[in-house]
Each structure stands twice: as C-alpha cells, then as structure tokens.
Amino acid sequence: MKCTENKCLKDECTKNECTRDKDNLSLSFLFSAFLKNKKIYFNKALKEHNITIAQMPVLISLLKFDDYVYQKNLVKSLYIDTTLVTRYLRILENEKLIKRIEDYENRRQNKIKLTDKGRKLATNSYQELLEYENTVIDDVISRDDIMDILISIIENQDKINKGGKD
C-alpha cells in the first residue's frame, strides 16, 4: 500500500510505520544516507586492496596525470585537508599504488605518480563507480541533470560560505 500521506519514500507503508516522511527529512540526511550506502558497497570491494573509499578520490584524481604531480596541487584539487591527503598517500604508497618522490629542488614538496598497479585499480574503480552511480539513478534522473543540480548546489554553498548569497 502506498503511503496514505504520499510523503514516504518507500513504495509500501502505512502512515503509522512510515519511516521516511519527506517532511521530516533534510537534504543533508539524504546525501549522508546515499554516501553511507556507497561507502558500504565500495569498502567491501576495496577490502582486498587494503584501502577504503576514502582514499579513492586521491587515487582516481591521479588518473589525469601521466607524469608526477605535486602533492600541494593534488590537495588543492580535492577539497581535502593536507594532513588527510598525506595520510591517504602513505596508505596508497604502502600498498604500492603510488610512488612518492621528494622534489630535489624543493625538499618540502613531494611528487606523486600512480604505479601500474595503482593505475589499473584506479581505472577499474572509476568504471565501477560510474556503473554504480548510473544504476542507482537509473529511471530516476539523467546523470547530466543530477550533475548540473549538484554543481549548482555546491556553488551556492561556496557563495554562502564566503559570506554572500548572490
């Protein structure tokens, strides 16, 4: 039976058992639920590589580079804290997925490059990520439409965080 209030996200429920009443949910909660489910799925898949989905943005972003990239440039592109990126890189290096080399011209900088093993895992994981996301949104919304919506939301958040709403 469809929710009598037509507010529920579940196909079948009654008002008394409705646990997903849209009036009582925030977008933040729904984004968190989506990310939690994605995390569970991918952490199972990545367990054999001794990494988690938390390290995947770093690994996947390195696919753009054939040669080394400076760690500071990687940090800027990821919206992730420097300390966290450093920790993730250590994990990826321990699993022989990346090479980290000190820059001899500036010893405070590291150059990062995917290993062949890392490139293979990043490529396969990125393809699996796209397939997962496309399956999740199938028959709901197009990938382009949801990307446009999310980009607009993030841009609005950036404006608000910088102190303006325009």
Backbone torsions as a table, in degrees:
resi	resn	phi	psi	omega
1	MET	NA	130.8	177.9
2	LYS	-68.5	146.5	-179.8
3	CYS	-51.7	130.4	-176.1
4	THR	-66.3	-23.6	179.0
5	GLU	-90.6	-8.3	-177.1
6	ASN	53.9	34.6	178.6
7	LYS	-114.2	-12.3	-172.5
8	CYS	-81.8	148.6	176.3
9	LEU	-86.6	-14.8	179.2
10	LYS	-81.4	149.4	178.6
11	ASP	-71.3	-37.2	-176.9
12	GLU	-128.5	123.9	173.7
13	CYS	-173.5	171.2	171.3
14	THR	-115.8	164.5	-177.3
15	LYS	-55.5	-37.4	-177.5
16	ASN	-67.7	-29.9	-178.4
17	GLU	-105.3	5.1	-177.9
18	CYS	-64.6	116.2	-178.4
19	THR	-105.2	-7.0	-176.7
20	ARG	-127.5	54.6	178.9
21	ASP	-70.5	116.7	-176.1
22	LYS	-58.4	-28.0	179.5
23	ASP	-69.3	-20.8	-176.9
24	ASN	-111.3	18.5	179.2
25	LEU	-118.6	148.0	174.3
26	SER	-105.9	159.4	174.7
27	LEU	-60.1	-38.1	179.5
28	SER	-58.7	-42.9	178.5
29	PHE	-62.2	-43.9	-178.4
30	LEU	-66.5	-41.1	175.8
31	PHE	-61.0	-42.6	179.9
32	SER	-62.9	-41.3	179.1
33	ALA	-64.5	-41.7	177.0
34	PHE	-60.6	-48.6	-178.3
35	LEU	-65.5	-36.9	178.5
36	LYS	-63.1	-45.6	179.6
37	ASN	-65.0	-39.0	177.5
38	LYS	-65.0	-41.1	179.3
39	LYS	-60.6	-45.4	179.5
40	ILE	-59.6	-46.9	-178.9
41	TYR	-60.2	-50.8	-174.5
42	PHE	-76.3	-31.6	177.3
43	ASN	-64.2	-34.5	174.5
44	LYS	-63.3	-44.3	-177.8
45	ALA	-68.6	-31.5	-175.4
46	LEU	-92.8	-6.0	-175.2
47	LYS	-56.0	-39.8	-178.5
48	GLU	-65.9	-17.0	179.0
49	HIS	-98.6	2.0	-179.9
50	ASN	59.5	32.9	173.3
51	ILE	-132.2	169.7	178.7
52	THR	-123.5	175.1	178.4
53	ILE	-62.2	-22.1	179.1
54	ALA	-60.7	-33.9	-179.6
55	GLN	-84.1	-13.7	-174.3
56	MET	-63.2	-38.7	177.8
57	PRO	-57.8	-37.4	178.2
58	VAL	-65.9	-49.3	-178.0
59	LEU	-61.9	-47.3	-178.0
60	ILE	-66.9	-37.9	-179.5
61	SER	-65.5	-25.7	178.4
62	LEU	-71.9	-15.0	177.5
63	LEU	-60.9	-25.8	-178.0
64	LYS	-68.9	-16.4	-171.5
65	PHE	-114.3	127.0	174.9
66	ASP	-81.6	-30.3	-177.9
67	ASP	-110.5	-167.4	180.0
68	TYR	-70.1	151.8	172.8
69	VAL	-128.0	144.0	178.1
70	TYR	-72.0	140.6	-178.9
71	GLN	-57.5	-39.4	-178.8
72	LYS	-64.1	-34.5	177.4
73	ASN	-70.6	-34.7	176.3
74	LEU	-64.2	-44.3	179.5
75	VAL	-59.3	-45.9	-178.9
76	LYS	-60.7	-37.3	-175.2
77	SER	-79.8	-14.0	-172.1
78	LEU	-102.9	-12.4	-174.3
79	TYR	58.4	34.2	179.1
80	ILE	-121.5	141.7	179.3
81	ASP	-55.7	142.0	-179.0
82	THR	-56.0	-44.1	-179.0
83	THR	-62.9	-40.4	179.8
84	LEU	-67.3	-42.9	177.6
85	VAL	-60.5	-42.5	178.4
86	THR	-59.2	-43.9	178.4
87	ARG	-63.1	-44.5	179.3
88	TYR	-63.3	-40.7	178.9
89	LEU	-63.3	-38.1	177.6
90	ARG	-61.8	-43.4	178.8
91	ILE	-63.2	-46.3	-179.2
92	LEU	-64.7	-36.7	178.0
93	GLU	-67.9	-42.0	178.5
94	ASN	-61.2	-30.3	179.1
95	GLU	-90.8	6.4	178.1
96	LYS	60.6	35.7	178.2
97	LEU	-96.3	-20.6	176.7
98	ILE	-136.4	162.2	168.4
99	LYS	-114.1	136.2	176.7
100	ARG	-121.1	122.4	-176.6
101	ILE	-125.1	134.2	176.8
102	GLU	-70.0	136.2	177.0
103	ASP	-79.2	118.9	-176.2
104	TYR	-69.2	-23.7	178.1
105	GLU	-78.6	-29.7	177.2
106	ASN	-141.0	95.2	-172.1
107	ARG	-65.3	-9.8	178.2
108	ARG	-86.0	-4.9	-179.3
109	GLN	-110.8	145.7	174.2
110	ASN	-113.5	145.1	173.0
111	LYS	-104.0	137.9	-174.7
112	ILE	-120.1	140.3	176.6
113	LYS	-147.8	143.0	174.8
114	LEU	-70.6	142.7	168.9
115	THR	-83.4	172.1	176.3
116	ASP	-59.7	-42.0	178.0
117	LYS	-61.5	-43.4	179.6
118	GLY	-66.3	-41.4	179.4
119	ARG	-63.3	-40.9	179.0
120	LYS	-64.5	-46.4	179.8
121	LEU	-65.0	-43.0	-179.5
122	ALA	-63.3	-44.1	179.6
123	THR	-62.6	-48.1	179.8
124	ASN	-64.9	-41.3	-179.4
125	SER	-66.8	-38.6	178.7
126	TYR	-64.8	-42.1	177.5
127	GLN	-63.0	-42.3	178.6
128	GLU	-65.6	-37.4	177.2
129	LEU	-61.6	-46.1	178.1
130	LEU	-62.2	-43.5	178.4
131	GLU	-62.3	-43.1	179.0
132	TYR	-60.4	-50.1	-178.4
133	GLU	-63.6	-41.7	178.8
134	ASN	-64.4	-37.3	177.2
135	THR	-66.1	-41.9	-178.8
136	VAL	-64.2	-40.0	-176.9
137	ILE	-92.9	-4.2	-178.9
138	ASP	-50.7	134.8	179.6
139	ASP	65.2	10.3	179.7
140	VAL	-113.3	-52.7	-177.1
141	ILE	-159.3	152.5	178.5
142	SER	-75.7	153.4	178.7
143	ARG	-58.7	-44.1	179.4
144	ASP	-61.2	-42.6	-179.3
145	ASP	-64.3	-45.3	-178.9
146	ILE	-69.0	-34.8	176.5
147	MET	-62.8	-45.3	178.5
148	ASP	-59.9	-43.5	179.9
149	ILE	-63.5	-48.3	-177.7
150	LEU	-66.4	-38.5	176.8
151	ILE	-62.4	-42.9	177.5
152	SER	-62.4	-41.2	178.5
153	ILE	-62.6	-45.0	-179.5
154	ILE	-65.4	-40.9	177.2
155	GLU	-61.7	-41.3	177.0
156	ASN	-63.4	-41.1	177.8
157	GLN	-62.8	-43.0	178.5
158	ASP	-59.3	-43.1	178.3
159	LYS	-61.6	-46.0	-179.7
160	ILE	-63.4	-43.3	-179.6
161	ASN	-65.3	-25.9	178.4
162	LYS	-88.7	1.5	173.8
163	GLY	99.3	7.7	179.3
164	GLY	-133.7	157.8	179.6
165	LYS	-112.5	-1.2	-177.6
166	ASP	-89.6	NA	NA
